[in-house]
Amino acid sequence: MSLKNLFAAAALLLFSGSAMAQNATEASPVAEQSVAVEKKENKVKAFADKHLNLSGYLQTGFEWNQINDPETSFYVKRARVSLTGDFLKEKFDYRLQVDMAGSPKICDLYVRYMPFSELNLEIGQFKIPFSYENENCGPASVEFIEYSYITTYLARNNGLYDGIASTGRDIGFQVYGDLVNRDGQSLIKYNIGVFNGSGINRKDDNSSKDFIARLIVRPFKGFALTGSYMYAKTNYLDNDIKSPRWAVGALYESRHWVVRSEFAQADFDDNLTNAFYVLGGYHFDEPWSVFARYEFLKDEIRIMDRERFGLGAAYKPFKFLRLQFNLTYEKLNDMPKDLRNNFGANLMVTAIF
């Protein structure tokens, strides 16, 4: 190559490099803006993934009850959406759960501070720690479609007992934690709480507060003993009436078996009420499970005096789908003679997302 051609090639290379640099400089604001937008989107996505977790479930089905009018009906039992998340390295978390079935209502709205496994704080609206089943067996996993009498009537899921129907929840504050860990498992769990005692989404309707305490002891794997106590003063028909109650229970769970039983007693305006259930079930290798339950609820004045026998099956082909079928016989001694024997069947589908 001649010296002239060498100079020409060098000039062309220099000019090309200058033009490319100029184009890069002119395009840099757009490129930088694109990178900045992408970074912001990634930050928003990371924040949402950690602090804004959306989940929920829908429960709908078909039931037949001999004494109902009409006897058969399709129904939507629950349609719940939950927003959860945690902050500060999982020391704080929150939950907002809304049920859209029937009249829309807030079920849960709480914040928890969890500095240690032995001591945690919770404030807001959440399930009261009375009995084991009420707080520890959620609607999407509980064995039977209908909760036990203890959970339904004494843990305030139905207002027939003390006028408060609050899905087993209340507004208040509790301290809870796990004690004595062995092989990575807590042997003792405690809850101590103070609540309004007037139900969900309501201010207190008297100057008294409900006091609830519960203890769960797990002496060995799969087995637990439970005990809970509630001191309550209920505003019923514009009268403040004491309605203390207590419950004890035991449960055993393994890969295939579940056995659970609880006994509870409540004193509502000097009307002593006893309630009891025993439940047994077997989990086959997925997706089938079968269950049986016997229970009763009796009070001295015979406002509520009933027994119920139930057989159930659950089929869960996928983690987001569960089908339940229950057959029940209920003896309603507190009803007129022609309505005392009630046979029923219930089929419910739970879709989880």
C-alpha positions as CSV (number, residue, x, y, z in Angstrom):
1,M,0.0,0.0,0.0
2,S,1.3,3.5,-1.0
3,L,1.8,6.3,1.6
4,K,-1.1,8.2,-0.1
5,N,-3.5,5.2,0.2
6,L,-2.4,4.8,3.9
7,F,-3.3,8.4,4.7
8,A,-6.6,8.0,3.0
9,A,-7.5,4.9,4.9
10,A,-6.5,6.5,8.2
11,A,-8.6,9.6,7.5
12,L,-11.6,7.5,6.6
13,L,-11.3,5.5,9.8
14,L,-11.0,8.7,11.8
15,F,-14.0,10.2,10.2
16,S,-16.1,7.0,10.7
17,G,-15.1,6.9,14.4
18,S,-16.0,10.6,14.8
19,A,-19.4,10.1,13.2
20,M,-20.2,7.0,15.3
21,A,-19.2,8.9,18.5
22,Q,-21.4,11.8,17.4
23,N,-24.4,9.5,16.7
24,A,-23.8,7.8,20.1
25,T,-23.7,11.1,21.8
26,E,-26.9,12.3,20.1
27,A,-28.7,9.0,20.9
28,S,-27.4,8.8,24.5
29,P,-30.4,10.7,26.1
30,V,-32.9,8.3,24.5
31,A,-30.8,5.3,25.5
32,E,-30.3,6.6,29.1
33,Q,-34.0,7.3,29.4
34,S,-34.8,3.7,28.2
35,V,-32.4,2.3,30.8
36,A,-33.9,4.5,33.5
37,V,-37.4,3.4,32.7
38,E,-36.4,-0.2,32.7
39,K,-34.7,0.2,36.1
40,K,-37.9,1.8,37.5
41,E,-40.0,-1.0,36.2
42,N,-37.8,-3.6,37.7
43,K,-37.9,-1.8,41.1
44,V,-41.7,-1.5,41.0
45,K,-41.9,-5.2,40.1
46,A,-39.5,-6.2,42.8
47,F,-41.5,-4.1,45.3
48,A,-44.8,-5.6,44.2
49,D,-43.5,-9.2,44.3
50,K,-42.3,-8.7,47.9
51,H,-44.9,-6.3,49.4
52,L,-48.1,-6.7,47.3
53,N,-49.0,-10.4,47.0
54,L,-52.5,-11.0,45.7
55,S,-54.3,-14.3,46.4
56,G,-57.8,-15.6,47.2
57,Y,-60.3,-18.3,46.7
58,L,-63.9,-18.8,45.6
59,Q,-66.3,-21.4,47.2
60,T,-69.5,-22.3,45.5
61,G,-71.7,-25.3,45.5
62,F,-75.1,-27.0,45.7
63,E,-76.9,-28.2,48.9
64,W,-79.9,-30.2,49.9
65,N,-81.4,-30.1,53.4
66,Q,-84.6,-31.9,54.3
67,I,-86.0,-29.1,56.5
68,N,-85.0,-26.1,54.3
69,D,-87.5,-24.2,52.2
70,P,-86.6,-24.7,49.4
71,E,-84.8,-27.9,50.1
72,T,-82.2,-27.5,47.4
73,S,-80.2,-24.5,46.4
74,F,-77.0,-23.4,44.6
75,Y,-74.9,-21.0,46.6
76,V,-71.8,-18.9,46.8
77,K,-70.3,-19.4,50.3
78,R,-67.1,-17.3,50.1
79,A,-65.4,-15.1,47.5
80,R,-62.3,-13.8,49.2
81,V,-59.4,-11.7,47.9
82,S,-56.2,-11.1,50.1
83,L,-53.4,-8.7,49.8
84,T,-50.3,-9.5,51.9
85,G,-46.7,-8.5,52.2
86,D,-43.8,-8.0,54.5
87,F,-41.3,-5.3,55.3
88,L,-37.9,-4.7,57.0
89,K,-36.5,-8.2,56.4
90,E,-39.8,-9.9,57.3
91,K,-40.1,-8.2,60.8
92,F,-43.4,-6.6,59.7
93,D,-46.1,-8.0,57.7
94,Y,-49.8,-7.2,56.9
95,R,-52.9,-8.6,55.5
96,L,-56.1,-7.2,53.9
97,Q,-58.8,-9.8,53.1
98,V,-62.1,-8.9,51.7
99,D,-65.1,-11.2,51.2
100,M,-67.3,-10.3,48.2
101,A,-70.0,-13.0,48.7
102,G,-73.3,-11.5,49.9
103,S,-72.6,-8.1,51.4
104,P,-69.0,-7.2,50.8
105,K,-67.0,-6.9,54.0
106,I,-63.5,-6.7,55.3
107,C,-62.6,-10.0,57.1
108,D,-58.9,-9.3,58.0
109,L,-57.0,-6.1,58.3
110,Y,-54.0,-6.4,60.5
111,V,-50.3,-5.5,60.9
112,R,-47.9,-7.8,62.8
113,Y,-44.5,-7.1,64.2
114,M,-42.3,-10.2,64.7
115,P,-39.0,-9.4,66.3
116,F,-38.5,-12.8,67.8
117,S,-40.2,-16.2,67.4
118,E,-40.9,-16.0,71.2
119,L,-42.6,-12.6,71.1
120,N,-44.8,-11.2,68.3
121,L,-47.3,-8.4,68.2
122,E,-50.5,-8.2,66.2
123,I,-53.1,-5.3,65.9
124,G,-56.1,-4.9,63.8
125,Q,-59.0,-7.3,62.8
126,F,-58.2,-11.0,62.7
127,K,-59.4,-14.4,64.0
128,I,-59.7,-14.7,67.7
129,P,-57.5,-17.4,69.3
130,F,-60.4,-19.2,70.9
131,S,-60.4,-23.0,70.2
132,Y,-58.0,-24.7,67.8
133,E,-60.3,-25.1,64.8
134,N,-61.4,-21.5,64.5
135,E,-57.9,-20.0,63.9
136,N,-55.9,-23.0,62.6
137,C,-58.3,-24.6,60.1
138,G,-59.0,-22.2,57.2
139,P,-62.0,-22.5,54.9
140,A,-59.9,-23.7,52.0
141,S,-58.4,-26.6,54.0
142,V,-60.9,-27.5,56.8
143,E,-62.2,-31.1,56.6
144,F,-65.9,-30.4,56.5
145,I,-67.8,-27.8,54.5
146,E,-69.6,-26.6,57.7
147,Y,-67.4,-25.8,60.8
148,S,-68.1,-27.6,64.1
149,Y,-70.7,-26.3,66.6
150,I,-67.9,-25.0,68.8
151,T,-66.4,-22.8,66.0
152,T,-69.8,-21.8,64.6
153,Y,-71.6,-20.8,67.8
154,L,-69.0,-20.3,70.5
155,A,-66.3,-18.6,68.4
156,R,-68.8,-16.2,67.0
157,N,-69.3,-17.4,63.5
158,N,-73.0,-17.4,64.0
159,G,-75.1,-14.9,66.0
160,L,-77.6,-17.4,67.4
161,Y,-75.6,-17.8,70.6
162,D,-74.7,-14.3,71.7
163,G,-75.9,-12.0,68.9
164,I,-72.5,-11.7,67.3
165,A,-71.8,-13.1,63.8
166,S,-68.3,-12.1,62.9
167,T,-66.7,-15.0,61.0
168,G,-64.7,-15.9,64.2
169,R,-63.0,-12.5,64.1
170,D,-62.8,-9.3,66.2
171,I,-60.8,-6.1,66.4
172,G,-58.1,-6.0,69.0
173,F,-54.5,-6.6,69.9
174,Q,-52.6,-9.8,70.8
175,V,-49.2,-11.0,71.9
176,Y,-48.2,-14.5,70.6
177,G,-45.1,-16.6,70.1
178,D,-43.4,-20.0,70.1
179,L,-41.4,-21.3,73.1
180,V,-39.1,-24.3,73.7
181,N,-37.9,-25.3,70.3
182,R,-36.7,-28.9,69.8
183,D,-35.4,-30.3,66.5
184,G,-36.7,-27.2,64.7
185,Q,-40.2,-27.6,66.1
186,S,-41.9,-25.4,68.7
187,L,-43.3,-27.3,71.6
188,I,-45.4,-24.5,73.1
189,K,-47.4,-21.8,71.3
190,Y,-49.3,-19.1,73.2
191,N,-51.7,-16.3,72.4
192,I,-52.9,-13.5,74.8
193,G,-55.2,-10.9,73.4
194,V,-57.6,-8.1,74.2
195,F,-60.6,-7.4,71.8
196,N,-63.6,-5.2,71.5
197,G,-66.0,-8.1,71.7
198,S,-68.5,-6.5,69.3
199,G,-67.7,-8.2,66.0
200,I,-66.0,-7.2,62.8
201,N,-65.9,-3.7,61.2
202,R,-67.5,-2.2,64.3
203,K,-66.3,0.0,67.2
204,D,-66.9,-1.4,70.7
205,D,-70.5,-1.1,71.9
206,N,-69.7,-1.1,75.7
207,S,-66.8,-0.1,78.0
208,S,-65.7,-3.7,78.6
209,K,-63.2,-5.6,76.6
210,D,-62.9,-9.3,75.8
211,F,-59.8,-11.1,77.1
212,I,-58.7,-14.3,75.3
213,A,-55.8,-16.6,76.0
214,R,-54.8,-19.9,74.4
215,L,-52.0,-22.4,74.8
216,I,-51.0,-25.2,72.4
217,V,-48.5,-27.8,73.7
218,R,-46.8,-30.3,71.3
219,P,-45.0,-32.9,73.4
220,F,-44.1,-34.9,70.3
221,K,-44.3,-34.7,66.6
222,G,-47.9,-34.7,65.2
223,F,-49.6,-34.5,68.6
224,A,-50.9,-31.4,70.4
225,L,-53.0,-30.5,73.4
226,T,-54.9,-27.2,73.4
227,G,-56.6,-25.0,75.9
228,S,-58.3,-21.6,75.6
229,Y,-60.3,-19.2,77.7
230,M,-62.4,-16.1,76.8
231,Y,-63.8,-13.6,79.3
232,A,-66.5,-11.7,77.5
233,K,-69.2,-9.2,78.3
234,T,-71.6,-9.0,75.4
235,N,-74.0,-6.2,74.6
236,Y,-77.1,-8.2,73.9
237,L,-80.5,-6.5,73.4
238,D,-79.0,-3.4,75.1
239,N,-77.9,-5.3,78.1
240,D,-74.3,-6.0,79.0
241,I,-74.3,-9.8,79.8
242,K,-71.2,-11.8,80.9
243,S,-70.5,-14.7,78.6
244,P,-67.3,-16.4,79.6
245,R,-66.2,-19.6,77.9
246,W,-63.4,-22.1,77.7
247,A,-62.3,-24.9,75.5
248,V,-59.8,-27.9,75.6
249,G,-58.8,-30.2,72.9
250,A,-56.3,-32.7,71.4
251,L,-55.2,-33.5,67.9
252,Y,-53.0,-35.9,66.1
253,E,-51.8,-35.5,62.5
254,S,-49.5,-37.6,60.3
255,R,-49.0,-38.1,56.6
256,H,-52.2,-40.1,56.3
257,W,-54.2,-39.7,59.5
258,V,-55.9,-36.8,61.3
259,V,-57.8,-37.0,64.6
260,R,-59.1,-34.0,66.4
261,S,-61.4,-33.3,69.3
262,E,-62.5,-30.4,71.4
263,F,-64.9,-29.7,74.3
264,A,-66.1,-26.2,75.1
265,Q,-68.3,-24.7,77.8
266,A,-69.9,-21.3,77.8
267,D,-72.1,-19.4,80.3
268,F,-74.3,-17.0,78.6
269,D,-76.5,-15.1,81.1
270,D,-76.4,-18.1,83.5
271,N,-77.4,-20.5,80.6
272,L,-74.6,-23.1,80.8
273,T,-73.8,-24.5,77.3
274,N,-71.6,-27.5,76.5
275,A,-70.3,-28.3,73.0
276,F,-68.2,-31.2,71.8
277,Y,-66.9,-32.7,68.5
278,V,-64.6,-35.5,67.5
279,L,-63.3,-35.9,64.0
280,G,-61.2,-38.5,62.2
281,G,-59.9,-38.7,58.7
282,Y,-57.6,-40.5,56.4
283,H,-55.5,-38.9,53.5
284,F,-54.9,-41.3,50.7
285,D,-52.0,-40.7,48.4
286,E,-53.3,-37.6,46.7
287,P,-55.9,-36.6,45.6
288,W,-58.5,-38.2,47.9
289,S,-59.3,-37.8,51.6
290,V,-62.2,-39.1,53.7
291,F,-63.6,-37.9,57.1
292,A,-66.2,-38.6,59.8
293,R,-67.4,-36.4,62.6
294,Y,-69.8,-36.5,65.6
295,E,-70.7,-33.5,67.7
296,F,-73.3,-32.0,70.0
297,L,-74.3,-28.6,71.4
298,K,-76.6,-28.5,74.5
299,D,-77.6,-25.8,76.9
300,E,-79.5,-25.9,80.2
301,I,-82.5,-23.9,79.0
302,R,-82.6,-25.9,75.7
303,I,-82.4,-22.8,73.5
304,M,-80.0,-24.9,71.5
305,D,-80.0,-28.7,71.8
306,R,-78.7,-30.6,68.8
307,E,-76.5,-33.4,67.6
308,R,-74.8,-33.9,64.2
309,F,-73.2,-36.9,62.4
310,G,-71.3,-36.3,59.2
311,L,-69.4,-38.1,56.5
312,G,-67.2,-36.3,54.1
313,A,-64.8,-36.7,51.2
314,A,-62.4,-34.3,49.6
315,Y,-60.8,-34.5,46.1
316,K,-57.9,-32.2,45.2
317,P,-56.6,-33.0,41.7
318,F,-54.6,-29.7,41.6
319,K,-53.3,-27.3,44.2
320,F,-55.7,-24.7,43.0
321,L,-58.8,-26.9,43.0
322,R,-60.6,-28.8,45.8
323,L,-64.0,-30.6,45.7
324,Q,-65.8,-31.5,48.9
325,F,-68.9,-33.7,49.5
326,N,-70.7,-34.0,52.8
327,L,-73.6,-36.2,54.0
328,T,-75.1,-35.2,57.4
329,Y,-77.8,-36.2,59.8
330,E,-78.7,-33.6,62.4
331,K,-81.0,-34.1,65.3
332,L,-82.5,-30.7,66.3
333,N,-84.0,-31.2,69.7
334,D,-84.7,-27.5,70.0
335,M,-87.0,-27.5,67.0
336,P,-90.7,-28.6,66.7
337,K,-91.1,-32.4,66.4
338,D,-91.7,-32.4,62.7
339,L,-88.4,-30.6,62.1
340,R,-86.1,-32.4,64.5
341,N,-84.6,-34.9,62.0
342,N,-82.7,-33.2,59.3
343,F,-80.8,-35.1,56.5
344,G,-78.6,-33.1,54.2
345,A,-76.0,-33.3,51.4
346,N,-73.6,-30.6,50.3
347,L,-71.2,-30.4,47.4
348,M,-68.7,-27.5,47.3
349,V,-66.0,-26.5,44.9
350,T,-63.1,-24.4,46.1
351,A,-61.0,-22.6,43.4
352,I,-57.8,-21.1,44.7
353,F,-55.6,-18.5,43.1
